[in-house]
Amino acid sequence: MKVHSPPNIGETLQSVWDSGFVTEGEYSDRFEKEFADYIGNPNTVLTNACTNSLVLAGRLIGLREGDEVISTAMTCMATNGPFHNTGAKLVFADIDPETGNIDPESVKQKITERTKAIVLVHWGGQPCDLDEILAIAKEHNVKVVEDAAHALRSTYKGVRIGNHGDFVCFSFQAVKHLTTADGGALVCKSEEDAIRARKLRWFGLDRKFKCSSRWDQDIPEYGFKFHMNNTNAVVGLEQMKYIDGLIDSHIENAAFLRKNISNPHVKVTKSKADRVSASWLFSVLVEDKEHFRNYLADNGIASDQAHVNNLRYSVFKEYQDESLTNLKYFDKRLMNIPCGWWLSEGDLNHITQVVNNYEGL
Ligand SMILES: Cc1ncc(COP(=O)(O)O)c(C=O)c1O
Protein backbone atom coordinates (compact mmCIF):
# COMPACT_ATOMS: atom_id res chain seq x y z
CA MET A 1 0.00 0.00 0.00
CA LYS A 2 1.33 3.43 -0.89
CA VAL A 3 0.32 6.97 0.04
CA HIS A 4 -0.40 9.12 -3.01
CA SER A 5 1.42 12.44 -2.69
CA PRO A 6 0.18 15.23 -5.01
CA PRO A 7 3.07 17.34 -6.36
CA ASN A 8 1.90 20.72 -4.96
CA ILE A 9 1.05 19.52 -1.50
CA GLY A 10 3.78 21.53 0.30
CA GLU A 11 2.85 24.88 -1.25
CA THR A 12 -0.85 24.32 -0.73
CA LEU A 13 -0.47 23.43 2.92
CA GLN A 14 1.81 26.40 3.47
CA SER A 15 -0.81 28.77 2.08
CA VAL A 16 -3.50 27.38 4.42
CA TRP A 17 -1.21 27.69 7.42
CA ASP A 18 -0.15 31.21 6.45
CA SER A 19 -3.82 32.20 6.25
CA GLY A 20 -4.25 31.29 9.92
CA PHE A 21 -7.48 29.38 9.17
CA VAL A 22 -6.19 25.87 9.73
CA THR A 23 -9.37 24.23 10.97
CA GLU A 24 -12.92 24.09 9.53
CA GLY A 25 -13.68 26.78 6.94
CA GLU A 26 -13.33 27.67 3.27
CA TYR A 27 -11.39 24.56 2.19
CA SER A 28 -13.47 22.06 4.13
CA ASP A 29 -16.62 23.63 2.62
CA ARG A 30 -15.13 23.42 -0.87
CA PHE A 31 -13.97 19.84 -0.43
CA GLU A 32 -17.39 18.85 0.92
CA LYS A 33 -19.07 20.28 -2.18
CA GLU A 34 -16.55 18.68 -4.57
CA PHE A 35 -16.82 15.31 -2.88
CA ALA A 36 -20.64 15.49 -2.89
CA ASP A 37 -20.57 16.22 -6.64
CA TYR A 38 -18.18 13.32 -7.18
CA ILE A 39 -20.46 10.89 -5.36
CA GLY A 40 -23.57 12.45 -6.90
CA ASN A 41 -25.32 13.03 -3.57
CA PRO A 42 -25.62 16.51 -2.02
CA ASN A 43 -26.34 15.06 1.45
CA THR A 44 -22.63 14.63 2.07
CA VAL A 45 -21.09 15.51 5.43
CA LEU A 46 -17.32 15.45 5.76
CA THR A 47 -15.83 14.14 9.00
CA ASN A 48 -12.39 13.44 10.43
CA ALA A 49 -12.60 9.62 9.93
CA CYS A 50 -14.78 6.91 8.46
CA THR A 51 -14.94 5.47 11.97
CA ASN A 52 -16.61 8.66 13.16
CA SER A 53 -18.97 8.71 10.17
CA LEU A 54 -20.11 5.30 11.44
CA VAL A 55 -20.52 6.72 14.95
CA LEU A 56 -22.70 9.50 13.50
CA ALA A 57 -24.79 6.93 11.60
CA GLY A 58 -25.40 5.06 14.88
CA ARG A 59 -26.50 8.30 16.55
CA LEU A 60 -28.77 9.33 13.66
CA ILE A 61 -30.47 5.92 13.76
CA GLY A 62 -30.89 6.35 17.53
CA LEU A 63 -29.36 3.02 18.53
CA ARG A 64 -29.47 2.05 22.17
CA GLU A 65 -29.40 -0.91 24.50
CA GLY A 66 -31.96 -3.53 23.54
CA ASP A 67 -31.58 -2.84 19.80
CA GLU A 68 -29.90 -5.27 17.44
CA VAL A 69 -27.58 -4.45 14.55
CA ILE A 70 -26.86 -7.09 11.92
CA SER A 71 -23.34 -6.75 10.59
CA THR A 72 -20.40 -8.59 9.10
CA ALA A 73 -17.36 -9.64 11.11
CA MET A 74 -15.13 -9.78 8.01
CA THR A 75 -13.98 -6.20 8.18
CA CYS A 76 -11.93 -3.57 9.94
CA MET A 77 -12.54 -3.23 13.68
CA ALA A 78 -13.76 0.29 12.86
CA THR A 79 -16.92 -1.02 11.19
CA ASN A 80 -18.32 -2.72 14.28
CA GLY A 81 -16.78 -0.85 17.21
CA PRO A 82 -19.02 2.23 16.79
CA PHE A 83 -22.19 0.10 16.88
CA HIS A 84 -20.95 -2.01 19.79
CA ASN A 85 -20.36 1.22 21.73
CA THR A 86 -24.00 2.33 21.34
CA GLY A 87 -25.05 -0.47 23.69
CA ALA A 88 -26.92 -2.23 20.89
CA LYS A 89 -26.25 -5.92 20.38
CA LEU A 90 -24.26 -6.91 17.31
CA VAL A 91 -25.61 -9.92 15.43
CA PHE A 92 -23.13 -11.22 12.90
CA ALA A 93 -24.43 -12.60 9.62
CA ASP A 94 -22.39 -14.97 7.50
CA ILE A 95 -20.62 -13.90 4.32
CA ASP A 96 -20.48 -15.02 0.72
CA PRO A 97 -17.24 -17.08 0.60
CA GLU A 98 -16.68 -16.07 -3.04
CA THR A 99 -16.59 -12.30 -2.34
CA GLY A 100 -16.21 -11.73 1.41
CA ASN A 101 -19.41 -9.64 1.41
CA ILE A 102 -22.35 -10.11 3.79
CA ASP A 103 -24.78 -12.80 2.63
CA PRO A 104 -28.37 -11.52 2.27
CA GLU A 105 -29.79 -14.98 3.03
CA SER A 106 -27.96 -15.04 6.35
CA VAL A 107 -29.16 -11.49 7.09
CA LYS A 108 -32.75 -12.64 6.54
CA GLN A 109 -32.30 -15.44 9.06
CA LYS A 110 -30.92 -13.06 11.71
CA ILE A 111 -33.65 -10.40 11.54
CA THR A 112 -35.80 -10.04 14.65
CA GLU A 113 -38.24 -7.42 15.89
CA ARG A 114 -35.34 -5.77 17.69
CA THR A 115 -33.24 -5.28 14.52
CA LYS A 116 -32.74 -1.57 13.83
CA ALA A 117 -29.96 -1.59 11.25
CA ILE A 118 -28.03 -3.70 8.77
CA VAL A 119 -24.37 -2.78 8.39
CA LEU A 120 -22.48 -3.95 5.34
CA VAL A 121 -18.98 -3.55 3.97
CA HIS A 122 -18.15 -3.50 0.27
CA TRP A 123 -15.17 -5.80 0.70
CA GLY A 124 -12.13 -4.57 -1.24
CA GLY A 125 -14.45 -2.28 -3.23
CA GLN A 126 -16.75 -5.00 -4.63
CA PRO A 127 -20.33 -3.82 -3.95
CA CYS A 128 -22.56 -6.07 -1.84
CA ASP A 129 -25.86 -7.51 -3.09
CA LEU A 130 -27.61 -4.21 -2.52
CA ASP A 131 -30.99 -4.98 -4.12
CA GLU A 132 -31.45 -7.97 -1.82
CA ILE A 133 -30.26 -6.14 1.31
CA LEU A 134 -32.37 -3.04 0.59
CA ALA A 135 -35.45 -5.21 0.02
CA ILE A 136 -34.95 -6.93 3.40
CA ALA A 137 -34.45 -3.55 5.08
CA LYS A 138 -37.61 -2.16 3.50
CA GLU A 139 -39.69 -5.16 4.50
CA HIS A 140 -38.56 -4.93 8.14
CA ASN A 141 -38.29 -1.14 8.30
CA VAL A 142 -34.62 -1.08 9.28
CA LYS A 143 -31.84 1.26 8.22
CA VAL A 144 -28.94 0.27 5.97
CA VAL A 145 -25.43 1.52 6.76
CA GLU A 146 -22.77 0.95 4.12
CA ASP A 147 -19.11 0.97 5.10
CA ALA A 148 -17.69 2.16 1.78
CA ALA A 149 -14.12 2.70 3.01
CA HIS A 150 -12.87 0.55 0.10
CA ALA A 151 -15.50 1.52 -2.43
CA LEU A 152 -14.93 5.07 -3.65
CA ARG A 153 -16.32 5.20 -7.24
CA SER A 154 -17.48 1.57 -7.11
CA THR A 155 -20.80 1.18 -8.90
CA TYR A 156 -23.77 -1.11 -8.43
CA LYS A 157 -25.92 -1.55 -11.54
CA GLY A 158 -24.43 1.64 -12.95
CA VAL A 159 -24.99 3.81 -9.86
CA ARG A 160 -22.11 5.03 -7.74
CA ILE A 161 -21.89 3.78 -4.16
CA GLY A 162 -23.20 6.62 -2.00
CA ASN A 163 -26.69 6.59 -3.52
CA HIS A 164 -28.26 3.41 -2.14
CA GLY A 165 -28.40 2.91 1.65
CA ASP A 166 -29.52 5.33 4.38
CA PHE A 167 -25.94 6.07 5.46
CA VAL A 168 -22.75 5.51 3.47
CA CYS A 169 -19.37 5.99 5.13
CA PHE A 170 -16.15 6.76 3.24
CA SER A 171 -12.57 6.86 4.49
CA PHE A 172 -9.73 9.22 3.53
CA GLN A 173 -7.23 7.42 5.77
CA ALA A 174 -3.58 7.23 4.71
CA VAL A 175 -3.68 4.34 2.23
CA LYS A 176 -7.20 4.67 0.85
CA HIS A 177 -7.84 5.64 -2.80
CA LEU A 178 -8.25 9.27 -1.71
CA THR A 179 -6.19 10.25 1.30
CA THR A 180 -6.15 13.40 3.41
CA ALA A 181 -3.93 11.63 6.02
CA ASP A 182 -7.11 11.04 8.00
CA GLY A 183 -10.66 12.00 7.17
CA GLY A 184 -13.96 10.65 6.08
CA ALA A 185 -17.46 11.34 4.84
CA LEU A 186 -20.98 10.42 5.84
CA VAL A 187 -23.34 10.40 2.88
CA CYS A 188 -27.01 10.34 3.87
CA LYS A 189 -30.08 9.34 1.94
CA SER A 190 -32.15 12.12 3.52
CA GLU A 191 -31.37 15.82 3.63
CA GLU A 192 -32.78 15.97 7.15
CA ASP A 193 -30.18 13.46 8.39
CA ALA A 194 -27.38 15.40 6.65
CA ILE A 195 -28.47 18.67 8.31
CA ARG A 196 -28.53 16.97 11.71
CA ALA A 197 -25.15 15.29 11.06
CA ARG A 198 -23.56 18.66 10.18
CA LYS A 199 -24.50 19.89 13.64
CA LEU A 200 -23.57 16.67 15.42
CA ARG A 201 -20.06 16.71 13.94
CA TRP A 202 -19.39 20.01 15.73
CA PHE A 203 -20.74 19.62 19.28
CA GLY A 204 -24.35 20.13 18.11
CA LEU A 205 -23.75 23.67 16.88
CA ASP A 206 -24.58 25.06 13.44
CA ARG A 207 -21.36 26.57 12.05
CA LYS A 208 -23.37 28.59 9.54
CA PHE A 209 -25.66 30.11 12.20
CA LYS A 210 -26.21 33.75 11.35
CA CYS A 211 -26.61 35.92 14.41
CA SER A 212 -24.60 38.46 16.36
CA SER A 213 -22.52 35.55 17.58
CA ARG A 214 -22.41 31.81 16.91
CA TRP A 215 -22.46 31.39 20.67
CA ASP A 216 -26.03 32.73 20.87
CA GLN A 217 -27.42 29.44 19.61
CA ASP A 218 -28.81 26.68 21.75
CA ILE A 219 -27.50 23.09 21.70
CA PRO A 220 -30.60 20.89 21.82
CA GLU A 221 -28.59 17.72 21.11
CA TYR A 222 -24.95 17.33 22.14
CA GLY A 223 -22.75 15.92 19.41
CA PHE A 224 -19.06 15.24 18.85
CA LYS A 225 -15.91 16.91 17.55
CA PHE A 226 -15.77 15.05 14.25
CA HIS A 227 -15.43 17.85 11.70
CA MET A 228 -12.95 17.90 8.83
CA ASN A 229 -10.45 20.77 9.02
CA ASN A 230 -8.96 23.03 6.32
CA THR A 231 -5.55 21.40 6.67
CA ASN A 232 -6.86 17.97 5.70
CA ALA A 233 -9.41 19.40 3.27
CA VAL A 234 -6.83 21.25 1.20
CA VAL A 235 -4.99 17.96 0.77
CA GLY A 236 -8.30 16.38 -0.25
CA LEU A 237 -8.86 19.08 -2.88
CA GLU A 238 -5.40 18.40 -4.32
CA GLN A 239 -6.05 14.62 -4.30
CA MET A 240 -9.35 15.14 -6.15
CA LYS A 241 -7.31 16.31 -9.19
CA TYR A 242 -5.79 12.83 -9.46
CA ILE A 243 -8.49 10.56 -8.08
CA ASP A 244 -9.95 9.28 -11.35
CA GLY A 245 -6.50 8.33 -12.66
CA LEU A 246 -5.68 6.53 -9.40
CA ILE A 247 -8.94 4.56 -9.33
CA ASP A 248 -8.66 3.76 -13.05
CA SER A 249 -5.23 2.24 -12.34
CA HIS A 250 -6.61 0.09 -9.50
CA ILE A 251 -9.43 -1.16 -11.74
CA GLU A 252 -7.16 -1.83 -14.73
CA ASN A 253 -4.54 -3.59 -12.60
CA ALA A 254 -7.19 -5.78 -10.98
CA ALA A 255 -8.59 -6.64 -14.43
CA PHE A 256 -5.09 -7.60 -15.60
CA LEU A 257 -4.52 -9.86 -12.59
CA ARG A 258 -7.98 -11.41 -12.93
CA LYS A 259 -7.34 -12.20 -16.58
CA ASN A 260 -3.84 -13.56 -16.18
CA ILE A 261 -3.73 -15.35 -12.83
CA SER A 262 -4.37 -19.00 -13.32
CA ASN A 263 -3.34 -21.39 -10.58
CA PRO A 264 -5.46 -24.08 -8.87
CA HIS A 265 -3.74 -23.22 -5.55
CA VAL A 266 -4.85 -19.56 -5.71
CA LYS A 267 -8.57 -18.84 -5.84
CA VAL A 268 -9.32 -15.29 -6.96
CA THR A 269 -12.41 -13.76 -5.27
CA LYS A 270 -15.41 -13.36 -7.54
CA SER A 271 -16.29 -10.21 -9.45
CA LYS A 272 -19.99 -9.88 -10.33
CA ALA A 273 -21.01 -8.63 -13.77
CA ASP A 274 -23.56 -6.00 -12.68
CA ARG A 275 -21.13 -4.02 -10.54
CA VAL A 276 -17.70 -2.36 -10.73
CA SER A 277 -15.26 -2.66 -7.86
CA ALA A 278 -12.90 0.27 -7.26
CA SER A 279 -10.46 -2.56 -6.47
CA TRP A 280 -8.84 -1.19 -3.37
CA LEU A 281 -7.87 -4.78 -2.63
CA PHE A 282 -7.24 -7.80 -4.82
CA SER A 283 -8.22 -10.70 -2.57
CA VAL A 284 -7.30 -14.33 -3.13
CA LEU A 285 -7.89 -17.45 -1.06
CA VAL A 286 -5.12 -19.98 -0.46
CA GLU A 287 -4.93 -23.10 1.71
CA ASP A 288 -1.83 -22.05 3.66
CA LYS A 289 -1.62 -18.30 3.70
CA GLU A 290 1.56 -18.01 5.77
CA HIS A 291 3.33 -20.27 3.30
CA PHE A 292 1.94 -18.19 0.39
CA ARG A 293 2.84 -14.95 2.07
CA ASN A 294 6.43 -16.04 2.70
CA TYR A 295 6.72 -17.31 -0.86
CA LEU A 296 5.57 -13.91 -2.19
CA ALA A 297 7.92 -12.07 0.18
CA ASP A 298 10.85 -14.24 -1.02
CA ASN A 299 9.98 -13.01 -4.52
CA GLY A 300 9.83 -9.35 -3.48
CA ILE A 301 6.03 -9.07 -3.33
CA ALA A 302 4.27 -7.66 -0.27
CA SER A 303 0.93 -9.18 0.69
CA ASP A 304 -1.40 -8.73 3.60
CA GLN A 305 -4.74 -9.86 5.00
CA ALA A 306 -5.84 -6.19 5.55
CA HIS A 307 -8.51 -7.10 8.11
CA VAL A 308 -9.36 -10.15 10.20
CA ASN A 309 -12.58 -11.75 11.36
CA ASN A 310 -13.65 -9.38 14.18
CA LEU A 311 -14.76 -12.37 16.25
CA ARG A 312 -11.07 -13.01 16.90
CA TYR A 313 -11.15 -10.02 19.30
CA SER A 314 -12.09 -10.80 22.90
CA VAL A 315 -14.10 -7.56 23.12
CA PHE A 316 -16.63 -9.39 20.92
CA LYS A 317 -16.60 -12.66 22.89
CA GLU A 318 -20.32 -12.36 23.62
CA TYR A 319 -21.05 -12.52 19.88
CA GLN A 320 -19.28 -15.82 19.08
CA ASP A 321 -21.31 -17.86 16.61
CA GLU A 322 -20.12 -21.28 15.46
CA SER A 323 -22.59 -21.30 12.57
CA LEU A 324 -20.62 -18.64 10.64
CA THR A 325 -18.74 -21.22 8.59
CA ASN A 326 -18.13 -19.12 5.47
CA LEU A 327 -16.65 -16.35 7.61
CA LYS A 328 -14.18 -18.80 9.14
CA TYR A 329 -13.36 -20.30 5.73
CA PHE A 330 -12.66 -16.88 4.20
CA ASP A 331 -10.68 -15.49 7.15
CA LYS A 332 -8.46 -18.58 7.26
CA ARG A 333 -7.49 -18.37 3.58
CA LEU A 334 -7.56 -14.65 2.78
CA MET A 335 -4.56 -12.84 1.38
CA ASN A 336 -4.45 -9.60 -0.65
CA ILE A 337 -1.90 -9.14 -3.38
CA PRO A 338 -0.89 -5.71 -4.72
CA CYS A 339 -3.14 -4.08 -7.36
CA GLY A 340 -2.70 -0.36 -6.59
CA TRP A 341 -1.92 2.68 -8.71
CA TRP A 342 1.81 2.47 -7.98
CA LEU A 343 2.38 -0.78 -9.92
CA SER A 344 4.18 -0.72 -13.28
CA GLU A 345 3.52 -3.10 -16.18
CA GLY A 346 6.69 -4.93 -15.13
CA ASP A 347 5.40 -5.26 -11.55
CA LEU A 348 2.11 -6.70 -12.78
CA ASN A 349 3.87 -9.24 -15.01
CA HIS A 350 6.16 -10.20 -12.14
CA ILE A 351 3.24 -10.63 -9.69
CA THR A 352 1.31 -12.73 -12.22
CA GLN A 353 4.28 -14.95 -12.98
CA VAL A 354 5.17 -15.49 -9.31
CA VAL A 355 1.54 -16.24 -8.35
CA ASN A 356 1.12 -18.61 -11.29
CA ASN A 357 4.28 -20.49 -10.30
CA TYR A 358 3.09 -21.02 -6.71
CA GLU A 359 2.98 -24.74 -5.97
CA GLY A 360 1.15 -24.71 -2.64
CA LEU A 361 2.52 -26.51 0.42
C1 LIG B 1 -13.66 -1.34 5.98
C2 LIG B 1 -13.12 -0.20 6.79
N1 LIG B 1 -13.96 0.51 7.54
C3 LIG B 1 -13.54 1.55 8.28
C4 LIG B 1 -12.22 1.91 8.31
C5 LIG B 1 -11.79 3.03 9.20
O1 LIG B 1 -11.49 4.16 8.46
P1 LIG B 1 -10.88 5.46 9.16
O2 LIG B 1 -9.46 5.15 9.47
O3 LIG B 1 -11.06 6.53 8.14
O4 LIG B 1 -11.69 5.71 10.38
C6 LIG B 1 -11.30 1.21 7.53
C7 LIG B 1 -9.87 1.57 7.56
O5 LIG B 1 -8.99 0.82 7.24
C8 LIG B 1 -11.76 0.13 6.74
O6 LIG B 1 -10.92 -0.58 5.98
The ligand as an SDF file (V2000), in Angstrom:
LIG
                    3D

 16 16  0  0  0  0  0  0  0  0999 V2000
  -13.6600   -1.3440    5.9840 C   0  0  0  0  0  0  0  0  0  0  0  0
  -13.1170   -0.2010    6.7870 C   0  0  0  0  0  0  0  0  0  0  0  0
  -13.9590    0.5140    7.5440 N   0  0  0  0  0  0  0  0  0  0  0  0
  -13.5430    1.5460    8.2830 C   0  0  0  0  0  0  0  0  0  0  0  0
  -12.2180    1.9090    8.3120 C   0  0  0  0  0  0  0  0  0  0  0  0
  -11.7850    3.0310    9.2000 C   0  0  0  0  0  0  0  0  0  0  0  0
  -11.4940    4.1630    8.4580 O   0  0  0  0  0  0  0  0  0  0  0  0
  -10.8840    5.4590    9.1610 P   0  0  0  0  0  0  0  0  0  0  0  0
   -9.4620    5.1510    9.4670 O   0  0  0  0  0  0  0  0  0  0  0  0
  -11.0590    6.5340    8.1370 O   0  0  0  0  0  0  0  0  0  0  0  0
  -11.6880    5.7130   10.3810 O   0  0  0  0  0  0  0  0  0  0  0  0
  -11.2990    1.2090    7.5290 C   0  0  0  0  0  0  0  0  0  0  0  0
   -9.8740    1.5730    7.5640 C   0  0  0  0  0  0  0  0  0  0  0  0
   -8.9900    0.8210    7.2390 O   0  0  0  0  0  0  0  0  0  0  0  0
  -11.7550    0.1330    6.7420 C   0  0  0  0  0  0  0  0  0  0  0  0
  -10.9190   -0.5820    5.9800 O   0  0  0  0  0  0  0  0  0  0  0  0
  1  2  1  0
  2  3  1  0
  2 15  2  0
  3  4  2  0
  4  5  1  0
  5  6  1  0
  5 12  2  0
  6  7  1  0
  7  8  1  0
  8  9  2  0
  8 10  1  0
  8 11  1  0
 12 13  1  0
 12 15  1  0
 13 14  2  0
 15 16  1  0
M  END
$$$$
